Amino acid sequence: MGIGQGMMIRRVVSGVSIVMMVTVAMISSLRTGHSAQAAAAVTGLTVQGNQIVNGSGQPVRLLGVDRSGTEYACIQGWGIFDGPNDATSVQAIASWHVNAVRVPLNEDCWLGINGAPAAYSGSNYQQAIVNYVNLLNQYGMAVILDLHWNAPGTTQATGQEPMPDQDHAPAFWQSVATTFAGNSSVIFDLYNEPYPDSNQDTTAAWTCWLNGGTCPGVSFPAAGMQELVNTVRATGAKNIIMLGGVEYSNSLSQWLSYEPSDPLNNLAASWHSYNFNVCNTSTCWNNQVAPVAQKVPVITGEIGENDCADGYIDPLMSWMDSHGISYLGWTWDTWNCSSGPALISDYTGTPTNFGLGFQQHLAALAGASPTATSAASPTTTPRPTSTSTPTATAIPPTKTPLPTATPKPHGHK
């Protein structure tokens, strides 16, 4: 059945289509032994071959969501979280059969530098992140922390750069790794979406990715992935480290060739996949991603599509299920899909049309009966008041494609 046909059936007889899609996903997961992974404990996480295992040696596949906000609210000066961060809100996330949450961080806010508002940076920001990580862990969810917004020198970290900056990124990871070194349920995603050499998949881009320094397409000295791995390990932290490839973490073409050295061999590849990325077909996935997944764990830190539907992620998730790949949906925020893929229309967990496909797929993998949950209309559901109300100047991240062969920087400008 073609994607277009599947979407048509879902709209006309939604109950039947959901059952059909879920059944296919369940069969696929059972064949490959990746069903009900959320039941495994997420403590003692480490890499073993091309799998993540917990402290009991059980394979763990991370299936979760991104929780955007902590990368931008603080530097914009109106809070730390965009929306609630209490136990009730975490319970709503857990109800989707999620066992992992990715929390984006802001370099300036964590370090308390470059004029980041004091109320939302430094020790205040750090303690808020620690508390949120602990709360997520209490509900059985691993946490992925990533360096999301950064900037060199005295420039404020108000957006995404092509590489980590030499000025602050090593200090950032030295501090973050020290803080969470004792928590084996925390994974370090060293940099959100690298795009050196003007967003090209070239030898120059991968050399910069690994070694940093003076790089084409980067206007400042970059910190390479090897240096950041060394920085994390120098703290004594044994946590799993994720490394996203070039072209906004969408290309893994040379990941194995440029994989940093890690004395603990505790590295995972990070991949991002959207319908508007270059690598958005099963042919590319088979050629670029599958070979990496045969060697090391692949964690797809972000998946989504910009049409508020699930025609792209449905086959993508089934493909990743068949290859034992972890994945997280972008994003658990109430943007009504206006600023990019949004899974929910309110923080009780009511799905958007995009989120519904993701929610039902996770339920199938967990062996749960499909629910009758309906997607809320993004035009009729008001945005709930958050714990820290954003001002009119709040700018959530965007995931907007450029209609050319080269994708626009979709990572949260």
C-alpha positions in Angstrom: 0.0 0.0 0.0 1.4 3.4 -0.9 1.8 6.2 1.6 -0.8 8.3 -0.1 -3.3 5.4 0.1 -2.5 4.8 3.7 -3.2 8.4 4.6 -6.5 8.4 2.6 -7.7 5.3 4.4 -6.8 6.7 7.8 -8.8 9.8 7.2 -11.9 8.0 5.8 -12.0 5.2 8.3 -9.5 6.1 10.9 -10.2 3.3 13.3 -9.6 0.6 10.7 -6.5 2.3 9.3 -4.9 2.6 12.8 -5.5 -1.1 13.5 -3.9 -2.0 10.1 -0.9 0.2 10.6 -0.3 -0.9 14.1 -0.6 -4.6 13.2 2.1 -4.2 10.5 4.3 -2.5 13.0 3.8 -5.2 15.6 4.6 -8.0 13.2 7.7 -6.2 12.1 8.9 -5.6 15.6 8.2 -9.2 16.7 10.1 -10.6 13.8 13.2 -8.6 14.7 12.9 -9.0 18.5 12.4 -5.4 19.3 9.0 -5.3 20.8 8.2 -4.0 24.3 11.6 -2.6 24.9 10.2 0.1 27.2 9.8 -2.6 29.9 13.6 -2.9 30.3 15.3 -0.9 33.0 17.3 2.1 31.8 20.0 2.0 34.6 23.5 0.9 34.0 23.4 1.8 30.3 26.4 0.9 28.3 27.3 -0.1 24.7 27.8 -3.7 23.9 28.6 -4.3 20.3 25.9 -2.6 18.3 23.4 -2.6 21.1 22.7 -0.6 24.3 22.4 -2.9 27.3 21.4 -2.1 30.9 23.1 -3.1 34.1 21.4 -6.5 33.9 22.7 -7.1 30.4 19.3 -6.7 28.8 19.2 -5.0 25.4 17.5 -1.6 25.6 16.2 0.3 22.6 15.5 3.9 23.4 12.1 5.1 22.2 11.1 8.6 23.2 10.6 12.2 22.6 12.5 15.5 22.5 11.5 18.1 25.1 12.5 21.4 23.5 12.6 24.7 25.4 15.6 24.5 27.7 17.8 25.6 24.8 16.0 28.9 24.1 13.8 30.0 27.0 16.7 30.9 29.3 18.7 33.0 26.8 15.5 34.8 25.7 15.0 35.7 29.4 11.5 34.3 30.2 12.2 31.0 31.9 14.1 27.7 31.8 11.3 25.4 30.4 8.8 26.0 27.8 5.7 24.6 29.4 5.4 22.5 32.6 8.2 20.3 34.0 6.4 18.8 37.0 5.5 15.2 37.8 2.1 15.4 36.0 3.7 16.5 32.8 6.3 13.8 33.0 3.5 11.2 33.6 1.9 12.4 30.4 5.2 11.7 28.5 5.5 8.3 30.1 1.9 7.4 29.1 3.1 7.2 25.5 5.2 4.2 26.3 8.3 6.3 26.2 11.6 5.3 27.9 13.8 8.2 26.9 13.6 12.0 26.7 16.1 14.2 25.0 16.7 17.6 26.7 18.5 20.3 24.6 20.8 22.6 26.5 22.1 26.1 26.0 25.9 26.6 26.4 25.7 30.1 27.8 22.9 29.3 30.3 24.7 26.2 31.6 27.9 28.1 32.1 26.3 31.4 33.2 28.3 33.5 30.7 27.8 36.1 28.0 25.0 38.0 29.8 22.7 35.0 30.1 19.9 36.2 32.5 21.1 35.3 36.0 17.7 34.0 37.1 17.8 31.4 34.3 21.5 30.6 34.0 24.4 29.3 36.0 23.6 27.4 39.2 19.9 28.1 38.7 19.8 26.5 35.3 22.0 23.6 36.3 19.9 22.7 39.3 16.7 22.9 37.2 18.2 20.5 34.7 19.4 18.1 37.4 16.0 18.1 39.0 14.3 17.4 35.7 16.7 14.6 34.9 16.1 13.0 38.3 12.3 13.3 37.8 12.4 11.7 34.3 14.6 8.9 35.7 12.1 8.3 38.5 9.5 7.6 35.9 11.7 5.0 34.2 13.1 7.2 31.4 16.7 7.6 30.3 17.7 11.2 29.5 19.8 12.4 26.5 21.5 15.8 27.1 22.7 17.6 24.0 24.6 20.8 23.4 22.0 22.5 21.2 22.6 26.3 21.1 26.1 27.7 21.4 28.3 30.6 20.2 32.0 31.6 20.3 33.6 34.4 22.3 31.2 36.9 23.8 28.4 36.2 21.3 25.3 35.0 23.0 24.1 31.5 22.2 20.8 32.5 20.6 20.8 29.9 17.8 22.6 27.0 16.2 26.1 27.0 14.8 27.8 24.7 12.3 30.1 23.2 15.0 30.8 23.3 18.7 33.0 26.3 19.6 36.5 25.9 21.0 35.9 28.8 23.3 33.2 27.2 25.5 32.1 23.7 24.3 34.9 21.9 26.1 34.2 23.8 29.4 30.5 23.0 28.9 31.1 19.3 28.6 33.6 19.2 31.4 30.9 20.7 33.6 28.0 18.6 32.3 30.0 15.4 32.4 31.1 16.0 36.0 27.6 16.8 37.1 26.1 13.6 35.6 29.1 11.2 35.8 27.3 9.2 38.5 24.1 8.7 36.6 24.2 5.8 34.1 20.7 6.7 32.9 22.1 9.9 31.2 23.5 9.9 27.7 25.7 12.7 26.3 24.8 13.9 22.8 27.9 16.0 22.1 26.5 18.3 19.5 23.0 18.6 18.1 23.4 19.0 14.3 26.9 19.7 12.9 27.0 21.2 9.4 30.6 22.3 8.6 31.9 23.0 5.1 28.7 24.8 4.2 26.6 21.8 5.0 28.3 19.4 2.7 29.1 15.7 3.1 32.8 16.1 2.3 36.2 15.0 3.6 36.7 18.5 4.8 33.5 18.4 6.7 34.3 15.1 8.4 37.9 16.1 9.2 36.5 19.2 10.9 33.9 17.1 12.6 36.6 14.9 14.1 39.5 17.3 14.7 37.9 20.8 14.9 40.2 23.8 14.5 40.0 26.1 11.5 37.3 24.7 9.2 35.6 25.7 6.0 32.2 27.1 6.6 32.8 27.8 10.3 33.7 31.3 11.3 35.3 30.4 14.5 37.8 27.8 15.9 35.8 24.6 16.3 36.0 21.9 18.9 36.1 18.5 17.3 34.4 15.4 18.5 37.6 13.7 19.5 38.4 16.6 21.9 35.0 16.5 23.4 35.1 12.8 23.9 38.4 13.2 25.6 37.0 16.0 27.7 34.1 13.9 28.9 36.3 10.9 29.7 38.8 13.0 31.6 36.1 13.8 34.2 35.8 10.1 34.9 32.3 9.9 33.3 31.6 6.5 31.8 28.2 7.6 30.2 27.3 6.6 26.7 28.3 9.4 24.2 26.3 10.1 21.1 27.8 11.7 18.0 25.7 13.1 15.2 27.0 13.1 11.7 27.4 16.0 9.3 24.6 17.7 7.3 22.6 18.4 10.4 23.2 14.8 11.7 21.5 13.5 8.6 24.6 12.0 7.0 26.4 9.0 8.5 28.2 8.3 5.3 31.7 8.4 6.8 30.8 8.1 10.5 32.6 4.7 10.9 35.8 6.0 9.1 36.0 9.1 11.4 34.7 7.6 14.6 36.6 9.1 17.5 38.7 6.9 19.8 37.1 6.1 23.1 39.0 4.1 25.8 35.7 2.7 27.0 34.3 1.9 23.5 31.0 3.4 24.7 30.0 5.5 21.7 26.7 5.6 19.7 26.0 7.2 16.4 23.3 9.9 16.4 21.1 10.3 13.3 18.3 12.8 12.5 15.7 12.1 9.9 13.1 14.4 8.5 11.1 14.3 5.2 13.0 17.4 4.0 16.5 16.0 4.6 18.7 14.7 1.9 18.8 11.2 3.2 15.0 10.6 3.3 14.6 7.4 1.4 14.9 3.7 2.3 17.7 3.4 -0.3 19.8 6.1 1.5 18.9 4.5 4.9 20.1 1.1 3.7 23.3 2.6 2.2 24.3 5.0 4.9 22.6 4.1 8.2 22.3 0.3 8.2 26.1 -0.3 7.9 26.7 1.9 10.9 23.9 0.2 12.9 25.6 -3.1 12.3 28.7 -1.8 14.1 27.5 0.5 16.8 24.2 1.5 18.3 22.3 4.2 16.3 20.1 6.6 18.2 17.9 8.7 15.9 17.7 11.7 18.2 15.1 13.5 16.1 12.5 12.3 13.6 9.7 14.3 12.1 8.0 15.8 9.1 6.8 19.3 8.3 3.3 18.5 7.2 1.9 17.6 10.6 1.2 14.1 9.4 2.9 10.7 9.7 3.3 9.6 6.1 7.1 9.9 6.4 7.7 8.7 9.9 5.5 5.5 9.6 7.7 3.7 7.1 10.8 5.2 8.8 9.9 3.8 12.2 9.2 0.4 10.7 12.5 0.4 9.0 14.3 1.4 12.2 12.4 -1.3 14.1 13.7 -3.9 11.7 17.3 -2.7 12.2 17.2 -2.3 16.0 17.6 1.5 15.9 16.5 3.8 18.7 14.5 6.9 17.9 12.9 10.0 19.4 10.1 12.2 18.0 10.6 15.9 17.7 9.0 17.4 19.7 6.9 17.3 22.9 5.9 20.9 22.7 2.6 22.6 21.9 3.6 24.6 18.8 0.6 23.3 16.8 3.1 22.3 14.1 3.5 26.0 13.2 7.2 26.1 14.1 8.0 22.6 13.0 6.9 19.1 14.0 5.0 19.1 17.2 3.8 15.8 18.8 1.2 17.3 21.1 -1.5 20.0 21.3 -1.5 20.2 25.1 0.7 19.0 27.9 -1.7 16.3 29.0 -0.5 14.4 25.9 -3.2 15.0 23.3 -1.5 14.2 20.0 -1.5 16.3 16.9 -2.1 14.4 13.6 1.7 13.9 13.4 1.9 12.8 17.0 -1.0 10.3 16.7 1.0 8.2 14.3 4.0 8.3 16.6 1.9 7.5 19.7 0.1 4.5 18.1 3.4 3.1 16.8 5.0 3.2 20.3 1.9 1.6 21.8 2.1 -1.2 19.3 5.7 -1.9 20.1 4.9 -2.0 23.8 2.2 -4.6 23.1 -0.5 -2.2 24.2 -4.0 -2.1 22.6 -4.4 0.9 20.3 -6.4 3.6 22.0 -9.2 5.6 20.6 -7.3 8.9 21.2 -8.0 11.4 18.5 -5.7 14.1 17.3 -6.8 17.6 18.3 -7.3 20.2 15.7 -4.3 22.5 15.8 -6.5 25.4 14.8 -9.0 25.0 17.6 -6.9 23.9 20.6 -5.6 26.9 22.5 -2.0 26.8 23.9 -2.1 26.1 27.6 -0.5 28.5 30.0 3.0 27.2 30.8 4.7 27.4 34.2 6.9 30.2 32.8 4.8 32.2 30.5 6.7 33.3 27.4 6.6 36.9 26.3 5.9 38.1 22.9 9.6 37.9 22.1 9.8 34.2 22.6 11.1 32.4 19.5 10.7 28.7 19.5 12.9 26.6 17.2 11.9 26.0 13.6 12.2 23.0 11.3 11.7 24.7 8.0 13.0 23.2 4.7 14.5 25.1 1.8 13.0 24.0 -1.5 16.4 23.2 -3.1 18.7 20.3 -3.1 20.5 21.7 0.0 18.3 21.6 3.1 17.9 24.8 5.0 19.4 24.8 8.5 16.3 23.4 10.1 17.8 23.2 13.6 16.2 25.8 15.8 17.1 29.2 14.5 
